[in-house]
Structure formats: structure tokens, C-alpha cells
Amino acid sequence: MMFDLSEEVAVVIGGTGVLGGKMAEGLAQAGAKVAVLGRNSERGAACIQSIRQAKGEARFFAADAISRESLRQAGAQIEAAFGPPTVLLNAAGGNDAKVTVTDQMKFEQIALEDWRANVDLNLVGGLLLPCQVFGPGMVARGRGSIINIASISAHVPLSRVAAYSASKAAVLNLSQFLAREWAPRNVRVNTITPGFFPAEQNRRLLFNEDGSPTPRAQSILTHTPMGRFGKAEELIGAAVFLASARASGFVTGSDLRVDGGYLSMTI
């Protein structure tokens, strides 16, 4: 019963991505009614189909995480379909080649508008607006779990991805701020720090066109004590744990690392 989510309505923003989609599947497998939000209806339909094939309950709602009005409209539709949300998992985000430092693109050459766009994706869409839209209802009802997705680069600044690292560091900080503010109303706010999981936003950095690992990927694997990349399904346990008030009812302001030991590695 500790990990039974049958009384929960879970909103997964960015559920159309590889990692968000897999966590949405896991929440549904644990019994939650899952609202998958994203901009790509085709990917959303695929996620819903996968959940329903496993006998889970889910619906897709088209929404843009960096549009307050879009999220509000989706929220009203979710409440009509499933009832008030009790779990919010924010998985929208990613790096952008326009703000990736390379030999051809120096740090000082990054355009301000491109920097702002990436910060908006990861911080505004990945935390600020979803928490502003869905958080107050949880606070008013005195019940809720918010799970934000951080990153290895939130803890240690990785090379090349400066905007991504800076925005994810802000996700950690703002999550702790909200944890403190909303704890008296029984709304918990935590983060998950995934290690390196191959997905659409980092595939070009990790693999060559022929599928072989890039030098960056080889460096990552050398620095990861478990010596491999993560599998998307290995994030499910962390998400279900943090979503469950029975399992993690006294856990807030925490960061749960699922990184194969990466952040424990020194020399």
C-alpha cells in the first residue's frame, strides 16, 4: 500500500519526451490517473496508448509549458476529466544547440535571445509557470506532491551546456524555496536529478551518426562508477516514491539522485 497511487491525479508536463513519458507510465502503473501534457499530440497519443495497453488510466492534454494561459486551460480540462491534481511532475526542458559552447560558438557569442529561450524552457516552463498554475490549488486543498526534474549539471557545471546548467541550478534552488513556503500546507516539493540518460535532447552530444559513443560519452562513462548510461525506466521508482504521501510524507526540499554514482566520483 505504501506505493499505491490509486487516489492520485498526476499531471506530467513534458510527458511526450522519453524520460517524462516513462515516468508517466510508472505513475499510471502505480494506480494514478495520469494527465500527460505536451505540445506534440502524436507523441502524446503514443504515450497514452502505452499506458492504456498496460491497463493504466491516462489522457493527453495539449499544452505549452511556457504559456500560463495554455496551462490554465489544460488544468480546467484535467479537473473536469479526473478531478483536482494531487501530483505535478515537471519534465519539460532540454539543451539547445544554439546555446551549446563549441569551437565554433564561444561562450561570449551566445545571443541573449537564445540564452533567454533556453532558460525559459528549463526554468519558466520546467518549474515556474506549472507551479504557479497548479501549486495554489494544492495549497488550498492542503495536499500535493510536486516533483521537478533537475540535472547533474545543476550540481556541477558541465562543459558546453552553460545555459542549461545555469537554469537547472535555479530549478534546484527554487524547488527548495517552494518546499519551505508550502510545507505548512502539506504540499511537498522535491527534485529528481537524473544522471546521463540518452534522450532526444542529448543524443547528438553522446553518439556519433554511426551510433558509436562520442569522446564526451566516453568521458561520462569513465566518470560514472556504474560504468553505463541510465535507462528511462530506472526513474520510475524515484517518481513513485516522491508522489506517494505514504512513502515520502516527511520528504520535502530534497533532491533524489538517480545517477549511477556520478556525483560521488572524484579521483
N, C-alpha and C positions, 0 to 999 in steps of 0.2 A: 504493500500500500504506500510505502514511502515515495515511490516514483510514479504513482498513479496521477495522471493529469486529466482525468475524465471530467473534472469540474472546471477546467480552464478553457478560456478562449484566447488563443495565441495569435498575435499579429506578427508576421515575419516580413519585414521590409527588406527588399533585396533577395527575396526567396526565389527569384528567377536565376540567380547565379549558382555556381557549383556548390559552394560552401553553405550559403543561405538555404538553398534548396534541400540539401541533405539534412540540415538541422530541422527544417520544416517537416521533413519526412519523419525524423526521430520524435519530434513533439507529437505528431499525429499518432505514431505507433504507441506512444505512452498514453494516448487517450484524449489529447486535446483536440478541440475544434480549431482548425488552423486557417487563418486568412493569409494568403500569400499575396504580397503587394510588389508590384514592379511595373516597369514601362513596356516590357516585351511580352505581349499577350501570347505569342507562340511558345516561348519558354515557360510562361506561367501555366499554360494548358498542359505542357509536358510534366511539370511538377505536380500538378493536381492529379493527373492521370496516374502517376507513380504512387501517390499517396492513396488514391482510391483503390488501386489494384491490391494494395496491402490492407484493405478494409478500413482505412482511415477516413476521416471526415474533413474536407477542405474545399475552399473556393478561392478563385483568383479574383483580385480586385485591381484594376489598372490604376496606378498612382505614380506620381513623380515625387521622390523624396525631398527634392529641394523646392517644392511648391506647397505652401501652407494650405491653400485652398484645395488642392488636389488631395492632400492627406485628410483634410476635414471631410470632404465628400466621401472618401473611402471609409472613413471612420463611421459616418452615418449609415452607410450601406452594411458595414460589418455588424454594427449593433442591431440593425433590423434583421439580419440573417442569423446571427449567432448569439447576440446578447453583448453586454459590455465586455470589452477586452480586459483580461487579467494578466496577460503576459505580453510583453513587447520585446521582440528581438530585432535589433538594428544591424543588418548585414550589408547595407548599401555602402559602396566605397570601391577604391582601387587606385592604382597609379595611372599616369598618363604619359605617353611618350613625349608630349610637348614640354613636360617639366622634368624629364629624366636627364641628369647630367651625363654627358658623353664627351668624347674627344671633339665632337663637332658642336656640342651645345654646352658651353661653360655655364657655371652657376650664375655668373653675372649677366648672362644673356637671356635668362628666363624672363619672358614677358609677364608683366604684372597681371594682365587679364588671364593668362594661362595659370599662373600661380593661384589666383583667386578662385578659378573654376575648380581646381583640384582640391583646395581647402573646402570649398562649398560642398563638393561631393562627399568628402570624408567626414567633415565636422558638422556642417549645416544639415546635409541630408543623412549623414550617418549617426546623428545624435540630436542636434539642437531642435530642428523642426518636429521630428517624430515625438520627442519627449515633451515638447510644448503642446502638441496636439493631443497625444494620448495620455500623458502623465497626469494632468489635472483631474481627469475623470477617475483614475485610480486613487489619487489622493482623496478626492471627495468621498469615494466608496470605502476608503480605508483598507485597500487590498491591492497588491500588484507586485509583479517582478519585471524589472527592465534589465535586459542583457544587451550591452553594447560590445561591438567587436573591435578590439584594439589590434595590436600588431607587435611583433618582435621589435620593429623599428620605433615603436613608442617608448621602448626602454633603452635601446642603444641605437644611435643614428646610423643607419646603414648607408653605404656609399651609393651615390647616384640618385636616390629617391628622396631628395630633401623635402619637397612639399608634402609628400605622402608621410614621411617620418614626423614632420612638424605637426601635421593635422592629427595624426594618430596619438601623438603625445598629448595633444589637447583633449582627445577623447578620454584618455585615462584621467586627466585632471578634472574635467567637467563631470565625469561619472562619479568621482569621489565627492564633488560638490553636491550633486543631486542626492547622493546616498545620505549625506548628512542632513540635507534640508527635508527630505521626505521620509526619513526613518520614523519620526514620531507618528506618521500616518500609516505605518505598516506597508510602505512601498519600498521595496528593496531595489537597489541599483548596483549592478556588478558588471565586470567586463570579462571577456574571454580573450586571451592572447594566443592566437594560433601560431605555430611555428611556420615552416615552409610547406605549403600545400599547393601543388601545381593547380592552377586555375587560369581562367582566360586572361586575367589582368597581369599575370607574371610569366606566362608561358614563354614569351619571346626572350625574357631575361634568363630563363633556366634551360631552354633547349634550343639547339640548332635546328635548321629546317629538316635535317635528316633524322631528328629525334635524339641525337646524342647530347649529353649534358654539356652546357657551356662551361668555361672556366669559372664563372660565378657560381654555377650549380655545384661544381666540384668543390669549391671553397666552402660552400654552405654545408655540404655533406661531411666534409672533414671537420667542421666546427660543431656538428651535431653528434653528441655522444651515441645516439642510437643508430647513426650512420645511414639514415634514409629520410625520404620525404614523408609527410603525413598523408593519411588517407582521409577523404572528406568525412566518412562515417565515424572516424575517431573523434569528431567534435560533438557527436550526438550526446554522449554521456554527460559532458560538461553542461550542455544546454538544458538537458532534462533535469539535472541536479539543481541548477540555478533557478529553473522555472518552478520547481516543486517547493511549496512552502513547508511541507513536511520534512523534506530532506535538507533544505538550506534556509529555514525560517529565521535563523540568527546570523545569516551571512549577508552583509551589505558593505559596499565600498571596497570589495575585494576584487582581485584580478586572478583568474584561474588560467594558468599557463598550460597549453597543450602543444609542447614544442620539442619533444624528444630530447629535452635537456639542453637545448641551445643556449638559453640564458644562464645556465650553470657552468658553461665551459669557459675556462681561462687558458692556462698553459699546462 
